[in-house]
Every structure is written in C-alpha cells, then in structure tokens.
C-alpha cells in the first residue's frame, strides 16, 4: 500500500511531518451555492498534518471542507475539517484544521505502520 516517506513538498520545501504514499478512500463535503456537495476521491499521500488527494472537482485554495477518511484499521471513517492548501487540476493538498486528538492519534498510529524506506 505505502512505498516511502515523502520528506518535502512539491516545491522542495521541508515538511513538518513526513508524508507517506497511500491508497485510501475519502469523501470531501463542500458547502456551496447549490447546497452541500459530496465528492469522492483517493487519498494518495498521508501525514500527521495533512493529506494529498485526487478528487473529481477542482476546489479553491483556502477553501474549508469536511473530510471523511477511511483507514483500513478503523470501522468508521475519520471525520475532520481541512483547508485546501494547494491544487494542481484534480490533485489537492489539504491541511488538517482543528482535528481531534483522538483522530490525530489514529492517523499517527496508522502512519507508523507504513514503510518509511526511501
């Protein structure tokens, strides 16, 4: 499932937390002019501070969204808020915002199970 830690972002800057390659289902919920929009996608990078995902709609940088992330170690999806920090077409970078200590711990524990080989 996971190949290696990604120590820097797409611009070559170092990250606060390592990111790991992943393949996890997620759902992004956005409140827009037409009401609530539910977008399914694939989380392809995961770390303690955020995630990268491919979703079917281009979101705006700075947009606040609700995310439901499906970890294989959990029976229920983790639900939390995130901010869109960057976008390249359908690939998005999300920073976790106000995540509960419980959910943060679950992500931290899950990341520890992943291969960090370079």
Secondary structure as UniProt FT lines:
FT   STRAND          5..8
FT   TURN            10..11
FT   STRAND          14..32
FT   TURN            33..34
FT   STRAND          35..47
FT   STRAND          50..55
FT   TURN            61..62
FT   STRAND          64..69
FT   TURN            72..73
FT   STRAND          78..88
FT   TURN            89..90
FT   STRAND          91..97
FT   HELIX           101..112
//
